[in-house]
Amino acid sequence: MGHSEIFDFARNFAVMVKVRGPDPKGMKMRRHAFHHYRSGETTLSASGLLVPDTLCDTQVVKRLYGDNFEDRVLVVTVASVVEPFLSPQHRENIPQGRPDLISGVRIDIMTEKTNEESDQGTPCWLVGELLSLVDVPASALCVQSLVESSLGLSEHEWELGWSLATHNNDSQSSKDNFKFQGRLAMGGPSSTSLMCKSLTRMAILSVPLSFKDLLNYKKSSMNKRGDFLLAVGSPFGVLSPTHFFNSLSVGCIANCYPPNSSDGSLLMADIRSLPGMEGSPVFSEHASLTGVLIRPLRQKTSGAEIQLVIPWEAIVNAASGLLWKSPQNTVEGLCYQEGNSYAPRKGPFTDQKKSEEHLSFASSSPLLIENTMASVCLITIGDGVWASGILLNNQGLILTNAHLLEPWRFGKTHISGRGYGTNRELFSSMLEGTTSLGNKVETVQISQTSPSKMLNIYGNHRNIRVRLDHVKPWVWCDAKVVYICKGPWDVALLQLEPVLDNLSPIVANFSSPSTGSKAYVIGHGLFGPKGGFFPSVCSGVVAKVVEAKTPQSYHSNQREHMHTHDHFPAMLETTAAVHPGASGGAVINSDGHMIGLVTSNARHGGGSIIPHLNFSIPSAALAPIFKFAKDMQDLSLLRILDEPNEYISSVWALMQPSSPKLNPVSDPPRSLLDYKSKEEKGSQFAKFIAERKDIYNGTPQIGKSGLLSKDVIPSKL
């Protein structure tokens, strides 16, 4: 099924929930990224799932809520949209039965589903009622495990909600946030537990509607990393439902938790999620219900967000028999197709036109992606620094980044056994897989090394450990450094000691990928060894291929891998998310073949990373390494990578290359002629940042309120 077909089916089950109530002190919107406040009333909104009669037990509903439930339908949404309006006694202690709201609260639900015969998608508002609040303990424990694994690591503090949910000058909001973070930092288990329960709590509403459509669900055990996801929600719904109601967002499953469980209770989604989309129903490639989107976890220091989905099965298990996992009866309008779940036939809002040419993420085989993940390993140095690596052959040769071993060559601090994830002082200068966009980048120092001595000069690196995931449970091995590139390429090679059996080396594709082709990034971003995760996968496309003139040494040794005679790809830019820790991971295509080595991404002037702006070394540029990996005998092959190349160095320094020019013009603009000397080399943006170094590196000005002065505003680029 194409995106449009899945969306046309899924929007039947998506609603927007709006809650409005009295708020004379303007306190109800705290910890909400978006709200509307007017004349003493606050309005909050979220998305929701319209539950058909085929997925709920009407007998249980009537027993719990009375016989007046006739011609009403359940709606599942996040509890955070109604919790601020609960009565004081129920706000402190969530009741088992029906919660009470304060006087004057109104719940409205917007839906395109008006009746069984409707064939128009005209949205309408229906008055809703709050029936119950449901804790999902299995999912809450998963989130709690994630948060507590980072307690005590200041650079790993987690916050709830989106980066837009910044606390402004509201003093009470700031105090609440400080108190919340302080409890987490001290490791208070009760506070962490309450926070995680609140994040995963669901609200059960009802609306006057008859809805008997058939909706299948996807079993938790069937969820795999790389599987297609589609969410339908209403971001910023309070602002204008006309513009944002039932918006589409697509992506894939990045990871599952617990990692070794067959029935994961929490999914991490590589998907766009905006404020107001919490509560959105999430569907698979065959329009089966996967789960419900909730608010993300956000890393306080880096700003990285983890989008979370609670599987439908976990919600059903927590609903005390109220909901069903799968339909208990069938209706006309939907039919079961073998191997295609429940597919739309002739039903409302269903577009029957074929879209074979439509590009669908679901066209990639998740099995190919899952198999490739066995080639990506986790590398640690000491007890704090970690990155990713790629297994190249059955002899235990591993490819990773040189900045993991020699960070000082790339503008980072020295290795001291602690780094990203363990030491706040090192965070600003040692981000695994990041490049500071706009700051001056020093030219890589080139040194010649005799190939015969390459295996003996790296004995100063200690405590290198590699975790291999090709077997269950995973295995930790020691490793030694075989090679560190001294040229423009950020690459290094490690050797496992000892070499295990049944290794799963990666398969490389040396052709230049097409711009717009699908790309998947596999690596250990954000969560290191303590998280206990398998590699995560993030999806995107190849945004740009930066080419360079093919070095002469490549012509004589790697001719079979060169896609053209004159030029070869020197850098890949992708839109897939890359987070700290993913350095050394693999960029693969839809066939599961490696097209690049994850090397760096960009960050704002203020220090926060830009996950979707990242850079990788193409497989074609790594051809000498793959040729060496065949028998590991000819060390002279690696000397090719050590050759100085000013053009490639400038590409990786994000500077304007001085020569050669790939596309010369007869009359270049004057601005390009101003960069002739080395002192003036670099982008205009880099020069802008350098001239304002005192602003960014100076002591921040503190205002009377204790907050940063508004006279100095950090750059957002």
C-alpha positions in Angstrom: 0.0 0.0 0.0 1.2 3.5 -0.8 1.3 6.4 1.7 -1.9 7.9 0.4 -3.8 4.7 0.6 -2.7 4.1 4.2 -3.5 7.7 5.1 -7.0 7.5 3.6 -7.7 4.5 5.7 -6.0 5.7 8.9 -7.7 9.1 9.0 -11.0 7.3 9.7 -9.6 6.5 13.2 -7.8 9.8 14.0 -9.4 12.6 16.0 -8.3 15.8 17.7 -9.1 16.3 21.4 -9.6 19.8 22.7 -10.0 20.5 26.4 -11.0 24.0 27.6 -11.5 25.0 31.2 -11.2 27.8 33.8 -7.7 28.9 34.6 -7.7 32.3 36.4 -4.0 32.0 37.4 -2.8 30.7 34.1 -1.3 27.6 35.6 -2.9 24.8 33.5 -0.5 25.1 30.6 2.6 24.3 32.5 4.8 21.6 30.8 2.7 22.0 27.6 4.5 23.1 24.5 1.5 24.7 23.0 -1.7 26.1 24.4 -4.3 28.9 24.1 -5.1 31.3 27.0 -7.8 33.9 26.9 -10.0 35.6 29.4 -9.1 33.3 32.3 -9.5 30.1 30.3 -6.9 27.7 29.0 -7.3 25.4 26.0 -5.1 22.4 25.4 -5.2 19.9 22.6 -3.9 16.5 21.6 -4.6 13.8 19.1 -6.5 10.6 19.7 -7.6 7.2 18.4 -11.3 6.6 17.6 -11.9 3.0 18.7 -14.4 1.1 16.6 -16.9 -1.2 18.3 -15.0 -4.2 17.0 -12.1 -3.4 19.3 -13.9 -2.8 22.6 -16.1 -5.0 24.8 -19.4 -3.2 25.0 -20.6 -5.4 27.9 -17.6 -4.3 30.0 -18.2 -0.7 28.9 -21.8 -0.8 30.1 -20.9 -2.4 33.3 -18.3 0.2 34.1 -20.1 3.3 32.8 -23.7 2.4 32.8 -26.4 1.5 30.2 -26.5 5.0 28.7 -23.5 4.1 26.6 -25.7 3.2 23.6 -24.6 4.8 20.3 -21.3 6.1 21.8 -17.7 5.2 20.8 -14.5 5.2 22.8 -11.6 7.5 22.2 -8.1 6.8 23.4 -5.7 9.7 24.0 -2.9 10.8 26.3 -3.9 11.7 29.9 -1.8 14.8 29.9 -4.4 16.8 28.0 -7.0 16.3 30.7 -4.9 15.9 33.9 -4.5 19.7 34.5 -8.4 20.0 34.7 -8.9 17.1 37.2 -10.4 17.9 40.6 -7.7 18.5 43.3 -8.3 15.1 45.0 -8.1 13.2 41.7 -5.1 15.2 40.5 -3.1 13.9 43.5 -4.4 10.4 43.4 -5.6 9.0 40.1 -8.8 7.1 40.8 -9.6 3.6 39.6 -13.1 4.7 38.5 -14.4 7.7 36.7 -12.3 10.8 37.5 -13.9 14.2 38.3 -13.2 17.4 36.4 -13.3 20.8 37.9 -16.5 22.8 37.1 -16.7 24.5 33.7 -14.4 22.1 31.8 -15.5 21.1 28.3 -14.1 18.3 26.1 -14.6 18.6 22.3 -13.5 16.0 19.8 -13.1 16.7 16.1 -13.5 13.8 13.7 -14.1 13.1 10.0 -16.2 10.1 10.9 -19.8 11.2 11.4 -21.8 8.1 10.5 -21.5 4.8 8.7 -23.0 6.2 5.4 -20.9 9.3 5.2 -18.7 9.6 2.1 -17.4 13.1 2.8 -14.4 14.0 5.0 -16.0 17.1 6.5 -14.6 17.5 10.0 -17.1 18.1 12.8 -17.0 18.7 16.6 -18.6 16.3 19.0 -18.9 16.7 22.8 -16.8 14.2 24.6 -16.8 12.7 28.1 -14.0 11.5 30.3 -14.5 7.9 31.4 -11.3 6.8 33.0 -7.5 7.2 33.2 -5.4 4.1 32.5 -1.8 3.5 33.6 0.3 1.3 31.3 2.8 -0.1 33.8 4.8 -2.2 31.2 5.6 0.9 29.1 6.2 3.1 32.2 8.8 0.6 33.5 10.5 0.7 30.1 10.8 4.5 30.2 11.9 4.4 33.8 14.6 2.0 32.9 15.9 4.4 30.2 15.9 7.4 32.5 17.5 5.6 35.5 20.3 4.2 33.3 21.5 7.8 32.9 21.0 9.0 36.5 24.2 10.6 37.8 25.4 11.5 34.3 24.7 15.2 34.1 24.9 15.4 30.3 22.3 12.6 30.0 19.5 14.4 32.0 16.1 13.7 30.3 13.2 16.1 30.1 9.6 15.5 29.0 8.3 17.0 25.8 9.6 18.8 22.8 12.4 21.3 22.5 9.6 23.9 21.9 8.5 23.3 25.5 10.9 25.8 27.0 10.0 27.3 30.3 9.8 31.1 29.8 9.9 33.7 32.5 7.1 32.1 34.4 8.7 31.6 37.8 6.5 28.7 38.9 7.3 26.8 35.8 11.0 27.3 36.3 10.8 26.1 39.9 8.8 23.1 38.9 11.2 22.1 36.2 14.2 22.7 38.6 12.6 20.5 41.2 11.8 17.8 38.7 15.4 17.7 37.4 16.8 17.8 40.9 14.9 14.8 41.9 16.1 12.9 38.9 19.7 13.9 39.5 19.5 12.7 43.0 18.1 9.4 41.7 14.8 9.6 43.6 13.0 6.4 42.5 9.5 7.5 43.5 9.8 10.7 41.5 11.1 8.9 38.4 8.4 6.4 38.7 5.7 9.1 38.9 7.1 10.9 35.9 7.2 7.8 33.8 3.6 6.8 34.8 2.4 10.3 33.8 4.2 10.1 30.5 2.6 6.8 29.5 -0.9 7.2 31.1 -3.8 7.0 28.7 -7.2 8.7 28.9 -10.4 6.9 27.8 -13.1 9.3 26.4 -16.4 8.7 24.7 -18.3 10.5 21.9 -21.9 10.1 20.6 -21.1 8.1 17.4 -21.8 4.8 15.8 -18.6 3.3 14.4 -18.2 -0.4 13.5 -15.3 -0.3 11.0 -12.7 -3.1 11.2 -9.2 -2.3 12.4 -6.5 -4.9 12.7 -3.5 -4.5 15.0 0.1 -5.5 14.6 1.5 -7.8 17.3 4.3 -6.4 19.4 6.4 -9.4 18.6 6.2 -8.6 14.9 7.7 -5.1 15.3 11.2 -4.9 13.8 13.7 -2.1 13.6 13.3 -0.4 10.2 9.6 -1.2 9.9 7.5 1.5 8.2 5.4 3.7 10.5 2.7 6.3 9.6 1.1 8.6 12.2 -2.0 10.7 11.8 -2.2 13.6 14.3 -3.1 17.2 14.8 0.0 19.3 15.7 -0.8 22.8 17.0 -4.5 21.9 16.8 -5.5 24.7 19.1 -4.1 27.3 16.7 -6.1 26.2 13.6 -7.7 22.8 13.0 -8.2 23.9 9.4 -4.5 23.8 8.8 -3.3 21.0 11.1 -6.1 18.6 11.7 -5.2 15.0 10.7 -1.7 15.7 9.4 0.5 12.9 8.1 3.9 11.9 9.4 5.9 8.9 8.2 9.1 7.2 9.4 10.2 3.8 10.8 10.8 1.9 14.0 14.2 3.0 15.3 14.4 0.5 18.2 12.3 -1.7 20.6 12.5 -1.9 24.3 13.2 -4.2 26.2 15.7 -5.1 23.5 15.8 -8.9 24.2 12.0 -9.3 24.7 9.7 -10.8 22.2 6.8 -8.5 23.3 8.4 -5.1 23.5 6.3 -2.6 25.5 7.9 0.5 24.1 8.9 1.6 20.6 11.3 4.3 19.6 10.2 5.9 16.4 12.2 7.8 13.8 9.3 10.0 12.9 8.4 13.7 12.9 6.4 14.5 16.0 5.2 18.0 16.9 3.3 19.4 20.0 -0.3 18.2 19.8 0.5 14.9 18.0 0.7 13.0 21.3 -2.2 10.5 21.2 -1.8 10.0 17.5 -2.6 6.5 16.2 0.4 4.9 14.5 -0.1 2.4 11.7 2.2 -0.1 9.9 2.8 -0.5 6.2 -0.4 -2.6 5.8 -2.6 -0.1 7.7 -2.6 -2.2 10.8 -2.7 -0.4 14.2 0.8 -0.4 15.8 0.3 1.9 18.8 -0.2 5.4 20.1 2.3 8.2 20.0 3.2 9.9 23.3 5.3 12.9 24.2 9.1 12.3 23.6 12.0 12.1 25.9 14.4 15.0 25.3 18.1 15.1 26.3 18.5 18.3 28.2 22.1 19.1 27.1 22.0 18.1 23.4 18.3 18.7 22.7 18.1 15.3 21.0 14.5 13.9 21.1 13.4 10.3 21.3 9.9 9.8 19.9 8.0 7.1 21.8 5.1 4.9 20.8 3.2 2.6 23.2 2.2 -0.6 21.4 -1.6 -1.2 21.2 -1.0 -4.6 22.9 0.4 -2.9 26.0 -2.6 -0.5 26.2 -5.0 -3.4 25.8 -3.3 -5.4 28.6 -3.6 -2.4 30.9 -7.3 -1.6 30.1 -8.8 -4.4 32.3 -10.8 -6.1 29.6 -12.2 -2.9 28.2 -10.3 -3.1 24.9 -9.6 -6.0 22.5 -6.3 -6.6 20.7 -8.0 -7.7 17.4 -11.5 -7.4 15.9 -14.1 -9.7 17.4 -16.5 -9.4 14.4 -16.5 -8.4 10.8 -18.4 -5.8 8.8 -18.9 -5.1 5.2 -16.6 -2.5 3.8 -13.4 -4.1 5.0 -12.0 -7.5 4.2 -9.0 -9.5 5.1 -6.4 -10.2 2.5 -3.8 -12.9 3.1 -0.5 -11.3 3.9 -1.9 -7.8 3.6 -3.7 -7.4 6.9 -7.0 -5.6 6.7 -7.2 -3.7 3.5 -9.8 -1.2 2.5 -12.5 -2.2 0.0 -15.3 0.2 -0.5 -15.4 2.4 2.6 -15.5 6.1 3.5 -12.5 8.2 2.6 -10.7 5.4 0.8 -9.0 6.3 -2.4 -9.1 3.3 -4.7 -6.7 4.6 -7.3 -3.5 2.6 -7.6 -0.3 4.3 -6.8 2.3 1.8 -7.9 4.7 4.6 -8.7 4.4 6.1 -5.3 7.7 5.9 -3.4 7.0 4.1 -0.2 9.3 3.4 2.7 7.5 0.1 3.0 9.1 -1.1 -0.3 12.3 -1.7 1.5 12.6 -5.1 3.2 12.9 -4.8 7.0 14.6 -8.2 6.9 17.5 -6.8 4.9 17.9 -3.9 7.3 17.7 -6.2 10.3 20.3 -8.6 8.8 22.7 -5.6 8.2 22.5 -4.6 11.8 24.4 -7.7 12.8 27.4 -6.0 11.0 27.3 -2.9 13.2 29.0 -3.2 16.6 29.4 -1.0 19.7 32.9 0.2 20.6 34.0 1.5 24.0 37.3 3.0 25.2 37.8 3.1 28.9 34.6 3.4 30.9 32.9 6.3 29.1 33.6 6.9 25.5 31.7 4.9 23.0 31.0 4.9 19.2 29.9 2.5 16.5 31.9 0.3 14.2 31.4 -1.9 11.1 32.6 -5.5 10.7 34.5 -5.8 7.4 35.4 -9.5 7.2 35.4 -12.9 9.0 38.8 -12.2 10.4 37.5 -9.6 12.8 38.5 -6.4 11.1 36.4 -3.4 12.2 36.1 0.0 10.6 35.3 3.1 12.7 36.3 6.8 13.0 39.7 8.0 13.8 38.3 10.8 16.0 37.3 8.1 18.5 41.0 7.3 19.0 42.7 10.6 18.3 40.0 13.2 19.0 42.6 16.1 19.4 43.2 15.9 15.6 39.5 16.8 15.0 39.2 19.7 17.4 38.2 17.6 20.4 39.7 16.9 23.8 42.1 14.1 24.6 40.9 10.6 25.5 40.8 10.3 29.3 38.6 7.3 29.7 35.6 9.5 30.0 33.7 11.4 27.3 30.3 11.9 25.9 27.7 10.5 28.3 29.9 10.7 31.4 31.4 14.1 31.9 29.7 17.5 31.4 33.0 19.3 31.1 34.0 17.3 28.1 30.7 17.5 26.3 31.1 20.7 24.5 34.4 19.6 22.9 33.9 15.9 22.6 30.7 15.0 20.8 30.8 11.6 19.2 29.8 12.1 15.6 29.5 15.9 15.6 31.2 18.7 13.7 30.8 22.3 14.8 29.2 24.1 11.9 30.5 27.6 11.5 33.5 27.4 13.8 37.0 27.3 12.5 38.2 23.7 11.6 41.9 23.1 11.7 43.5 21.5 8.7 44.2 17.8 9.3 47.9 17.2 9.9 49.4 14.7 7.4 52.2 12.4 8.5 53.8 9.6 6.5 54.0 6.2 8.1 55.9 3.2 7.0 53.4 0.5 6.1 55.6 -2.1 7.7 55.2 -0.4 11.1 51.5 0.2 11.0 50.7 -2.8 13.1 53.1 -1.8 15.9 52.7 1.9 16.5 49.3 1.9 18.1 50.1 0.1 21.3 49.2 3.2 23.5 45.5 2.7 23.2 44.1 0.6 26.1 40.8 -0.9 27.1 39.2 -1.0 23.7 36.2 -3.3 23.9 33.8 -4.3 21.1 30.3 -5.6 21.6 29.1 -7.9 18.8 25.4 -8.4 18.2 25.4 -11.2 15.7 24.6 -13.7 18.4 22.2 -13.7 21.3 23.2 -12.8 24.0 25.7 -10.4 22.6 29.4 -10.9 23.1 32.1 -8.5 24.3 35.6 -8.8 22.9 38.9 -7.0 23.2 40.3 -5.2 20.2 43.6 -3.5 19.2 44.3 -0.6 16.8 45.5 -1.7 13.4 45.4 1.6 11.5 44.6 5.3 12.0 44.4 7.4 8.9 46.8 10.4 8.8 45.2 11.8 5.7 42.0 13.7 5.2 39.7 10.7 6.0 38.4 10.2 9.5 38.8 6.4 9.5 40.5 3.8 11.7 40.7 0.0 11.8 40.5 -2.3 14.8 41.2 -6.0 15.1 39.2 -8.3 17.4 41.1 -10.4 19.9 40.2 -13.2 19.7 38.3 -13.7 16.5 34.8 -15.2 17.0 33.1 -17.7 14.7 30.1 -16.9 12.5 30.8 -13.2 12.1 28.5 -11.2 9.8 30.6 -8.8 7.7 28.9 -6.0 5.9 28.4 -5.9 2.1 29.5 -2.6 0.4 28.1 -0.8 -2.6 30.9 1.3 -4.2 28.7 3.2 -6.8 27.7 6.7 -6.1 24.2 6.8 -4.7 21.6 8.9 -6.4 20.3 12.1 -4.8 16.9 11.3 -3.3 17.5 7.6 -2.9 16.7 6.0 0.4 19.3 5.9 3.1 19.2 4.3 6.5 21.7 5.1 9.3 22.5 2.2 11.7 24.5 3.0 14.9 24.5 3.3 18.6 23.4 6.9 19.0 22.4 8.4 22.3 22.3 5.2 24.3 25.6 3.6 25.1 26.6 0.4 26.8 24.5 1.0 29.9 21.3 1.3 27.9 21.5 -2.3 26.7 20.2 -1.4 23.2 20.8 -3.1 19.9 21.8 -0.6 17.1 19.1 1.9 16.2 18.0 2.6 12.7 16.9 6.0 11.3 15.6 6.5 7.8 16.0 9.4 5.3 17.3 10.1 1.8 20.6 11.0 0.3 20.4 14.8 0.2 23.7 15.6 -1.5 26.7 13.8 -3.0 29.8 16.0 -2.9 32.3 14.9 -5.5 36.1 15.4 -5.8 38.7 14.7 -8.5 39.7 11.1 -8.2 43.3 10.9 -6.8 45.8 9.3 -9.2 46.5 6.5 -6.7 42.8 5.4 -6.9 43.0 5.0 -10.7 45.8 2.4 -10.4 44.5 0.5 -7.5 40.7 0.9 -7.3 39.6 1.2 -10.9 36.9 -1.4 -10.5 35.2 0.7 -7.8 35.3 4.1 -9.6 31.9 5.1 -11.1 33.6 7.7 -13.4 37.1 8.2 -14.6 37.6 11.8 -13.4 35.6 12.2 -10.2 34.4 10.1 -7.3 32.1 10.8 -4.3 34.0 12.4 -1.4 31.1 13.1 1.0 27.5 12.1 1.5 24.8 14.2 3.1 21.7 12.5 4.3 18.4 13.5 6.0 18.5 10.5 8.3 18.9 11.4 12.0 22.5 11.0 13.4 23.0 11.4 17.2 26.2 11.3 19.3 27.4 7.8 19.5 26.5 6.9 15.9 29.9 7.8 14.6 31.4 4.8 12.9 28.0 3.5 12.0 26.8 2.4 8.6 24.8 4.3 6.0 23.0 1.6 3.9 20.6 1.6 1.0 17.3 -0.2 0.6 19.2 -3.4 -0.4 21.0 -3.4 2.9 24.3 -2.6 1.3 26.7 -0.1 2.9 27.0 3.2 0.9 28.8 5.3 3.6 30.5 5.5 7.0 28.8 7.9 9.5 31.4 10.5 10.4 29.9 13.7 11.7 26.9 16.0 11.9 26.4 19.7 12.5 25.4 21.7 15.5 23.9 25.1 16.2 26.1 28.0 17.4 24.5 27.4 20.8 25.9 23.8 20.9 22.8 21.7 20.2 23.2 19.2 17.4 21.3 19.2 14.1 20.6 15.4 13.7 19.2 15.7 10.1 22.3 17.5 8.8 25.1 14.9 8.7 28.1 13.8 6.7 29.4 10.4 5.7 32.4 9.0 3.9 31.2 7.2 0.7 32.0 3.6 0.2 33.9 4.5 -3.0 36.3 6.5 -1.0 36.8 3.6 1.4 37.6 1.2 -1.5 41.3 0.7 -0.4 40.1 -0.4 3.1 37.7 -3.0 1.6 40.4 -4.3 -0.7 42.8 -4.6 2.2 40.1 -6.4 4.2 40.0 -9.3 1.7 43.2 -10.9 2.9 44.8 -8.2 5.2 48.2 -8.7 3.6 48.9 -5.7 1.5 49.3 -2.8 3.9 50.4 -0.5 1.1 46.8 -0.2 0.1 46.1 1.9 3.2 48.9 4.4 2.2 46.5 5.7 -0.4 44.2 7.1 2.3 47.2 8.8 4.0 48.0 10.9 0.9 47.5 14.7 1.5 44.7 16.1 -0.5 43.9 19.8 0.0 40.6 19.7 -1.9 39.2 16.7 0.1 40.5 18.3 3.4 38.6 21.5 2.6 35.5 19.5 1.8 35.5 17.9 5.1 36.4 21.2 6.9 33.2 22.6 5.3 35.3 25.2 3.6 35.1 26.5 0.1 37.5 24.3 -1.9 40.1 26.4 -3.7 41.0 23.8 -6.4 40.2 21.9 -8.4 36.9 23.5 -9.6 34.4 20.8 -10.7 32.2 23.3 -12.5 34.3 26.4 -13.5 32.5 29.5 -14.6 33.8 32.2 -16.9 33.1 35.1 -14.6 33.1 34.0 -10.9 31.5 36.3 -8.4 33.7 38.7 -6.6 32.9 37.1 -3.3 34.5 33.8 -4.4 37.7 35.6 -5.4 38.2 37.0 -1.8 39.2 33.5 -0.5 42.7 33.2 -2.0 44.8 33.1 1.1 44.7 30.4 3.7 43.9 33.0 6.4 40.7 33.9 4.5 39.7 30.3 3.6 36.2 29.3 4.9 32.6 30.1 4.4 31.1 33.5 5.1 29.2 32.0 7.9 32.4 30.7 9.6 33.9 34.1 9.2 30.8 35.7 10.8 31.1 33.3 13.8 34.8 33.9 14.2 34.3 37.7 14.3 31.8 37.3 17.1 33.8 34.8 19.1 33.6 37.1 22.1 29.8 36.8 22.1 29.7 33.0 22.0 32.7 32.3 24.2 32.3 35.1 26.7 30.7 35.0 30.0 26.9 35.2 29.6 25.2 38.3 31.0 22.9 37.5 33.9 19.8 39.7 34.4 18.2 40.6 37.6 15.8 37.6 37.5 18.7 35.2 37.3 18.1 34.4 33.7 20.2 35.1 30.7 20.0 38.6 29.6 18.0 39.2 26.4 20.8 41.5 25.1 22.7 38.5 23.9 20.7 36.0 21.8 22.5 32.8 20.7 22.5 32.1 17.0 20.0 29.6 15.8 22.1 28.6 12.7 
